[in-house]
């Protein structure tokens, strides 16, 4: 036991003292936010501003087709139609001409069949759909007017219905759409982070074992410690490294939520009441404040506890598999035939968990969060929505028992495979090591 502690300590200190670890731990949240901002800017940079000349022969659309920051309508006389079309090819300031024919006998089908959009270059799908949507809205309003319905009545018909949901199982809290969206986002984030880090750090264990095996350093090491102690020391050391990063990131997230909840709220109070334009620009601030409120209403102690437990056990479970793989092969090329056994169950658990958003308490969610091969990601995906205590306890018990059993199997493979050179390991050969 003392040897396991010493190896764990050495592995942990070696990792956390690296400058790369410190820089990545502190900058990773900022890099994620920056990456999201870059993606947003890329989409923004690819947006276009289109100018469309409109020939409205019926006069129906002149005051109803509204321009915006992406699409501008310029109405021209019907007498200039042919000249405009002839000059369109060489006119770089215009993107197209929309020909809206005269509406005869309220025949909207004929109007649709005769409407044409003439362009001088390729036009984006979104722009075309916006034009179609604008024309459809105008025609819809005209048809409703013919039925004798006023605009105020039309607005009343289009008004949505907001349903307030109160969960009596959760202290009668109101479960809004925003709160559900926050839970879904947190669920996906925790699940994806767990999935990625189990694979990343598991592969790190495998490569560390494979490197020591190829360098024959392991022959010197196991003269002082048992192979099982070496394997467990490496797994636990890297586990503590991952947990250290998670705890730092969780602390930064909670502090960020508190800042959004207090700083932005006080900032909004100073907005002048009559400055509607400024208030509209700060809608994103209001949304951020509401999101922070929803986050702080969650049972974070339970979420953090379940996250750490399932990440810890899930990581040890899969790292044992990776350590066994690293000891059974001689190079990274040969690892490909075995790593599928580690990646596939996690992948099933992750993609299966996306269906939990619609029904977190359904049978699929239950079994994915109970079966040890998928529970490290599925239970973490369910926990923001609330999970009964008995299901959490049952899942932890099964995962803990399976993890201990997997450590036992991996130890038997590691004990033989770490000193095997030149022989290509097969499933049949590995089975013999386990039996022996």
C-alpha positions as CSV (number, residue, x, y, z in Angstrom):
1,X,0.0,0.0,0.0
2,X,2.9,2.3,0.8
3,X,4.4,1.7,-2.6
4,X,1.1,2.6,-4.3
5,X,1.0,5.9,-2.4
6,X,4.6,6.7,-3.3
7,X,4.0,6.0,-7.0
8,X,0.7,8.0,-7.0
9,X,2.4,10.9,-5.3
10,X,5.3,10.9,-7.8
11,X,2.9,10.6,-10.8
12,X,0.7,13.4,-9.5
13,X,3.6,15.8,-8.6
14,X,5.3,15.2,-11.9
15,X,2.2,16.2,-13.8
16,X,1.0,19.2,-11.8
17,X,4.5,20.8,-11.6
18,X,4.7,21.1,-15.3
19,X,4.2,24.6,-16.7
20,X,1.9,23.2,-19.4
21,X,-0.5,21.9,-16.7
22,X,-0.7,25.2,-14.9
23,X,-1.2,27.2,-18.1
24,X,-3.8,24.8,-19.5
25,X,-5.7,24.6,-16.2
26,X,-6.0,28.4,-15.9
27,X,-6.5,29.2,-19.5
28,X,-8.7,26.3,-20.6
29,X,-12.0,28.0,-19.6
30,X,-10.9,31.2,-21.4
31,X,-9.9,29.2,-24.4
32,X,-13.3,27.5,-24.6
33,X,-15.0,30.9,-24.4
34,X,-12.6,32.3,-26.9
35,X,-13.2,29.4,-29.2
36,X,-17.0,29.9,-29.1
37,X,-16.5,33.6,-29.8
38,X,-14.3,32.8,-32.8
39,X,-16.9,30.4,-34.2
40,X,-19.5,33.1,-33.7
41,X,-17.4,35.7,-35.5
42,X,-16.8,33.3,-38.4
43,X,-20.6,32.9,-38.9
44,X,-20.9,36.7,-38.6
45,X,-18.2,37.3,-41.1
46,X,-19.8,35.0,-43.6
47,X,-23.1,36.9,-43.4
48,X,-24.0,39.1,-46.4
49,X,-26.1,42.2,-46.9
50,X,-28.2,41.8,-50.0
51,X,-30.0,44.7,-51.9
52,X,-33.0,43.6,-53.9
53,X,-34.9,45.9,-56.2
54,X,-38.6,45.3,-56.2
55,X,-41.0,45.9,-59.0
56,X,-44.4,45.8,-57.3
57,X,-47.0,45.9,-60.1
58,X,-49.9,45.4,-57.7
59,X,-48.9,47.9,-55.1
60,X,-49.7,45.3,-52.5
61,X,-46.1,44.9,-51.1
62,X,-44.7,48.5,-51.2
63,X,-45.3,49.4,-47.6
64,X,-45.2,45.9,-46.2
65,X,-41.9,44.4,-47.3
66,X,-39.6,45.7,-44.5
67,X,-35.8,45.9,-44.9
68,X,-33.4,44.8,-42.2
69,X,-29.6,44.6,-41.6
70,X,-29.2,41.6,-43.9
71,X,-31.8,42.3,-46.6
72,X,-32.7,45.7,-48.1
73,X,-35.7,46.2,-50.4
74,X,-35.5,49.1,-52.9
75,X,-38.8,49.7,-54.8
76,X,-38.6,50.8,-58.4
77,X,-41.1,51.8,-61.0
78,X,-42.6,49.1,-63.2
79,X,-41.7,51.2,-66.2
80,X,-38.0,50.6,-65.5
81,X,-38.3,46.8,-65.3
82,X,-36.7,45.9,-68.6
83,X,-33.9,48.5,-68.2
84,X,-33.1,47.2,-64.7
85,X,-33.0,43.6,-65.9
86,X,-30.7,44.5,-68.8
87,X,-28.3,46.4,-66.6
88,X,-28.4,43.9,-63.7
89,X,-25.4,41.8,-64.9
90,X,-23.0,44.8,-64.8
91,X,-24.6,46.4,-61.7
92,X,-22.4,45.3,-58.7
93,X,-24.4,47.4,-56.2
94,X,-27.5,45.3,-56.7
95,X,-27.9,41.6,-56.0
96,X,-31.2,41.0,-57.7
97,X,-34.6,42.1,-58.9
98,X,-37.9,40.8,-57.5
99,X,-40.8,40.9,-60.0
100,X,-44.2,40.9,-58.3
101,X,-47.0,40.8,-60.9
102,X,-50.3,42.4,-60.6
103,X,-52.9,40.6,-58.4
104,X,-56.0,39.9,-60.5
105,X,-59.3,38.8,-59.0
106,X,-57.5,37.9,-55.7
107,X,-55.8,35.0,-57.5
108,X,-52.9,34.4,-55.2
109,X,-51.9,31.2,-57.0
110,X,-51.4,33.1,-60.3
111,X,-49.4,35.7,-58.3
112,X,-47.1,33.0,-57.0
113,X,-46.6,31.3,-60.4
114,X,-45.7,34.6,-62.0
115,X,-43.4,36.0,-59.3
116,X,-39.7,35.9,-60.3
117,X,-36.4,36.7,-58.6
118,X,-33.6,37.6,-61.1
119,X,-30.1,37.6,-59.6
120,X,-26.7,38.5,-60.9
121,X,-24.7,36.1,-58.7
122,X,-25.1,33.2,-56.3
123,X,-27.4,34.0,-53.4
124,X,-27.4,32.3,-50.0
125,X,-30.2,30.0,-49.0
126,X,-31.1,32.0,-46.0
127,X,-31.6,35.2,-48.1
128,X,-33.9,33.4,-50.5
129,X,-35.9,31.9,-47.6
130,X,-36.1,35.4,-46.0
131,X,-37.6,36.8,-49.2
132,X,-40.1,33.9,-49.4
133,X,-41.0,34.4,-45.8
134,X,-41.6,38.2,-46.2
135,X,-43.8,37.6,-49.3
136,X,-45.8,34.9,-47.5
137,X,-46.4,37.1,-44.5
138,X,-47.8,39.9,-46.7
139,X,-50.1,37.5,-48.6
140,X,-51.2,36.0,-45.3
141,X,-52.2,39.4,-43.9
142,X,-54.1,40.3,-47.1
143,X,-56.1,37.0,-47.0
144,X,-57.0,37.6,-43.3
145,X,-58.1,41.1,-44.1
146,X,-60.4,39.7,-46.7
147,X,-62.0,37.6,-44.0
148,X,-62.8,40.8,-42.0
149,X,-60.3,40.2,-39.2
150,X,-58.6,43.3,-37.8
151,X,-54.8,43.5,-37.2
152,X,-55.3,43.6,-33.4
153,X,-57.3,40.4,-33.6
154,X,-54.6,38.8,-35.8
155,X,-52.0,39.7,-33.2
156,X,-54.1,38.1,-30.6
157,X,-54.5,34.9,-32.6
158,X,-50.7,34.7,-33.1
159,X,-50.0,35.2,-29.4
160,X,-48.3,32.2,-27.9
161,X,-49.4,30.5,-24.6
162,X,-47.0,30.3,-21.7
163,X,-47.5,27.3,-19.4
164,X,-46.1,27.6,-15.9
165,X,-45.0,24.2,-14.6
166,X,-44.7,23.6,-10.8
167,X,-42.9,20.4,-9.7
168,X,-44.3,19.2,-6.4
169,X,-41.5,16.7,-6.1
170,X,-38.9,19.5,-6.1
171,X,-40.3,21.7,-3.3
172,X,-43.0,23.1,-5.6
173,X,-40.4,25.0,-7.7
174,X,-41.5,26.6,-11.0
175,X,-39.8,24.8,-13.9
176,X,-39.5,27.3,-16.7
177,X,-38.4,26.7,-20.2
178,X,-35.2,28.7,-19.5
179,X,-34.5,26.5,-16.4
180,X,-35.0,23.4,-18.5
181,X,-32.6,24.8,-21.2
182,X,-30.0,25.5,-18.5
183,X,-30.3,22.0,-17.1
184,X,-30.0,20.5,-20.6
185,X,-26.9,22.6,-21.4
186,X,-25.3,21.7,-18.1
187,X,-26.1,18.0,-18.7
188,X,-24.5,18.0,-22.1
189,X,-21.5,19.9,-20.8
190,X,-20.8,17.6,-17.9
191,X,-21.4,14.5,-20.0
192,X,-19.1,15.6,-22.8
193,X,-16.4,16.7,-20.4
194,X,-16.5,13.4,-18.6
195,X,-16.4,11.5,-21.9
196,X,-13.5,13.4,-23.3
197,X,-11.4,13.3,-20.1
198,X,-11.9,9.6,-19.5
199,X,-10.6,9.0,-23.0
200,X,-7.8,11.6,-22.9
201,X,-6.4,10.6,-19.5
202,X,-7.0,6.9,-20.1
203,X,-4.9,7.1,-23.2
204,X,-2.3,9.0,-21.2
205,X,-2.1,6.0,-18.8
206,X,-1.8,3.6,-21.7
207,X,1.0,5.5,-23.4
208,X,2.9,5.9,-20.2
209,X,2.8,2.2,-19.6
210,X,3.7,1.5,-23.2
211,X,6.6,3.9,-23.1
212,X,8.1,2.4,-19.9
213,X,7.6,-1.1,-21.4
214,X,9.4,-0.2,-24.6
215,X,12.2,1.6,-22.8
216,X,12.7,-1.4,-20.5
217,X,12.5,0.9,-17.6
218,X,9.7,-1.2,-16.1
219,X,12.1,-4.1,-15.6
220,X,14.1,-1.9,-13.1
221,X,10.9,-0.5,-11.5
222,X,9.3,-3.8,-10.7
223,X,12.4,-5.0,-9.0
224,X,11.3,-2.7,-6.2
225,X,7.5,-2.8,-6.5
226,X,4.9,-5.3,-7.6
227,X,3.3,-4.8,-11.1
228,X,-0.1,-4.3,-9.6
229,X,1.2,-1.5,-7.3
230,X,2.8,0.2,-10.3
231,X,-0.4,0.0,-12.3
232,X,-2.6,1.4,-9.5
233,X,-0.1,4.1,-8.7
234,X,-0.1,5.4,-12.3
235,X,-3.9,5.3,-12.5
236,X,-4.5,7.0,-9.2
237,X,-1.8,9.6,-9.9
238,X,-3.3,10.7,-13.2
239,X,-6.8,10.5,-11.6
240,X,-5.8,13.1,-9.0
241,X,-4.4,15.3,-11.7
242,X,-7.7,15.2,-13.6
243,X,-9.7,15.9,-10.3
244,X,-7.4,18.8,-9.5
245,X,-8.2,20.4,-12.9
246,X,-12.0,19.7,-12.5
247,X,-12.1,21.3,-9.0
248,X,-10.3,24.4,-10.3
249,X,-12.7,24.7,-13.2
250,X,-15.8,24.1,-11.1
251,X,-14.7,26.8,-8.7
252,X,-14.1,29.2,-11.6
253,X,-17.6,28.4,-13.0
254,X,-19.3,29.0,-9.7
255,X,-17.5,32.3,-9.2
256,X,-18.5,33.3,-12.8
257,X,-22.1,32.5,-12.1
258,X,-22.1,34.6,-8.9
259,X,-20.5,37.5,-10.8
260,X,-23.2,37.3,-13.5
261,X,-25.9,37.1,-10.8
262,X,-24.8,40.1,-8.8
263,X,-22.7,42.3,-11.1
264,X,-25.0,42.3,-14.1
265,X,-28.1,42.8,-12.0
266,X,-26.7,45.9,-10.3
267,X,-25.5,47.1,-13.7
268,X,-29.0,46.9,-15.2
269,X,-30.5,49.0,-12.4
270,X,-28.4,52.0,-13.7
271,X,-29.9,51.8,-17.2
272,X,-31.9,55.0,-17.9
273,X,-35.6,54.0,-18.2
274,X,-36.2,56.0,-21.4
275,X,-33.2,54.8,-23.3
276,X,-34.9,51.8,-25.0
277,X,-32.1,51.4,-27.5
278,X,-29.5,50.8,-24.8
279,X,-31.9,48.5,-23.0
280,X,-32.4,46.4,-26.1
281,X,-28.6,46.1,-26.6
282,X,-28.4,44.7,-23.0
283,X,-30.9,41.9,-23.6
284,X,-27.9,39.5,-23.6
285,X,-27.1,40.8,-20.1
286,X,-30.6,40.0,-18.9
287,X,-30.4,36.5,-20.4
288,X,-27.1,35.9,-18.7
289,X,-28.5,37.0,-15.4
290,X,-31.5,34.7,-15.7
291,X,-29.2,31.8,-16.7
292,X,-27.1,32.5,-13.6
293,X,-30.2,32.5,-11.4
294,X,-31.3,29.2,-12.9
295,X,-27.8,27.7,-12.3
296,X,-27.7,28.9,-8.7
297,X,-31.1,27.3,-8.0
298,X,-29.7,23.8,-8.9
299,X,-28.5,21.4,-6.2
300,X,-24.9,22.0,-6.9
301,X,-23.5,20.1,-3.9
302,X,-25.3,16.9,-5.1
303,X,-24.3,17.6,-8.8
304,X,-20.6,18.1,-7.8
305,X,-20.6,15.0,-5.6
306,X,-22.1,12.8,-8.3
307,X,-19.9,14.3,-10.9
308,X,-16.7,13.6,-8.9
309,X,-17.7,10.1,-7.8
310,X,-18.8,8.9,-11.2
311,X,-15.9,10.6,-13.0
312,X,-13.5,9.0,-10.4
313,X,-14.9,5.5,-10.6
314,X,-15.5,5.7,-14.4
315,X,-12.0,6.9,-15.0
316,X,-10.4,4.2,-12.8
317,X,-12.6,1.6,-14.5
318,X,-11.6,2.6,-18.0
319,X,-8.0,3.5,-17.1
320,X,-7.6,-0.1,-15.9
321,X,-8.6,-1.3,-19.3
322,X,-6.2,1.2,-21.0
323,X,-3.4,0.1,-18.6
324,X,-4.0,-3.5,-19.5
325,X,-4.0,-2.7,-23.2
326,X,-0.7,-0.8,-22.9
327,X,0.9,-3.7,-21.1
328,X,-0.4,-6.3,-23.6
329,X,1.0,-4.7,-26.8
330,X,4.4,-3.5,-28.0
331,X,3.5,-0.4,-30.0
332,X,0.6,2.1,-30.5
333,X,-0.4,0.6,-33.8
334,X,-1.4,-2.6,-32.0
335,X,-3.5,-0.7,-29.5
336,X,-6.1,0.0,-32.1
337,X,-7.5,-3.5,-32.1
338,X,-8.2,-3.3,-28.4
339,X,-9.1,0.4,-27.7
340,X,-12.5,-0.2,-29.3
341,X,-13.6,-2.2,-26.3
342,X,-13.0,0.9,-24.1
343,X,-14.3,3.6,-26.5
344,X,-17.5,1.9,-27.8
345,X,-19.4,1.6,-24.4
346,X,-18.6,5.2,-23.6
347,X,-19.8,6.3,-27.0
348,X,-23.0,4.4,-26.6
349,X,-23.6,6.0,-23.2
350,X,-22.9,9.5,-24.5
351,X,-25.1,9.4,-27.6
352,X,-27.8,7.5,-25.8
353,X,-27.8,10.2,-23.2
354,X,-28.9,12.8,-25.7
355,X,-32.3,11.2,-25.7
356,X,-32.5,11.9,-21.9
357,X,-33.3,15.5,-22.5
358,X,-36.9,14.6,-23.5
359,X,-37.4,12.0,-20.7
360,X,-34.7,11.9,-18.0
361,X,-36.7,9.4,-16.0
362,X,-37.5,7.1,-18.9
363,X,-36.4,3.4,-19.1
364,X,-33.4,4.2,-21.4
365,X,-32.1,6.9,-19.0
366,X,-32.5,4.5,-16.1
367,X,-30.7,1.6,-17.6
368,X,-27.9,3.7,-19.2
369,X,-27.3,5.3,-15.8
370,X,-27.3,1.9,-14.0
371,X,-25.1,-0.3,-16.3
372,X,-21.5,0.3,-15.2
373,X,-20.1,0.6,-18.8
374,X,-22.3,3.6,-19.5
375,X,-23.2,5.0,-16.1
376,X,-20.1,7.3,-15.8
377,X,-21.6,9.5,-18.6
378,X,-25.3,8.7,-18.4
379,X,-25.8,9.4,-14.6
380,X,-23.9,12.7,-15.0
381,X,-26.2,13.6,-17.8
382,X,-29.3,12.9,-15.7
383,X,-28.2,14.5,-12.4
384,X,-29.1,18.1,-13.3
385,X,-32.7,17.0,-13.9
386,X,-32.9,15.3,-10.5
387,X,-32.4,11.6,-9.8
388,X,-33.9,9.5,-6.9
389,X,-31.3,8.8,-4.2
390,X,-31.8,5.0,-4.4
391,X,-30.9,5.0,-8.1
392,X,-27.7,7.0,-7.4
393,X,-26.8,4.6,-4.6
394,X,-27.5,1.6,-6.8
395,X,-25.5,2.9,-9.7
396,X,-22.5,3.8,-7.4
397,X,-22.6,0.3,-5.9
398,X,-22.6,-1.4,-9.2
399,X,-20.0,0.8,-10.7
400,X,-17.8,0.4,-7.6
401,X,-18.1,-3.4,-7.7
402,X,-17.4,-3.5,-11.4
403,X,-14.4,-1.2,-11.1
404,X,-12.8,-3.4,-8.4
405,X,-13.4,-6.5,-10.6
406,X,-11.9,-4.7,-13.6
407,X,-8.9,-3.7,-11.6
408,X,-8.4,-7.3,-10.6
409,X,-8.6,-8.5,-14.3
410,X,-6.4,-5.6,-15.5
411,X,-3.9,-6.5,-12.8
412,X,-3.6,-10.1,-14.0
413,X,-3.1,-8.9,-17.6
414,X,-0.6,-6.2,-16.5
415,X,1.4,-8.6,-14.4
416,X,2.2,-10.9,-17.4
417,X,2.0,-8.4,-20.3
418,X,4.3,-5.8,-18.9
419,X,7.3,-8.1,-19.3
420,X,6.2,-9.7,-22.6
421,X,8.2,-8.5,-25.6
422,X,8.0,-9.5,-29.3
423,X,4.8,-11.6,-29.0
424,X,1.7,-10.1,-30.5
425,X,-1.1,-10.3,-28.0
426,X,-4.4,-11.8,-29.1
427,X,-7.6,-12.1,-27.2
428,X,-7.0,-15.8,-26.8
429,X,-3.6,-15.1,-25.3
430,X,-4.9,-12.5,-23.0
431,X,-7.6,-14.9,-21.8
432,X,-4.9,-17.3,-20.8
433,X,-3.2,-14.6,-18.8
434,X,-6.4,-13.9,-16.9
435,X,-7.1,-17.6,-16.2
436,X,-3.5,-18.2,-15.2
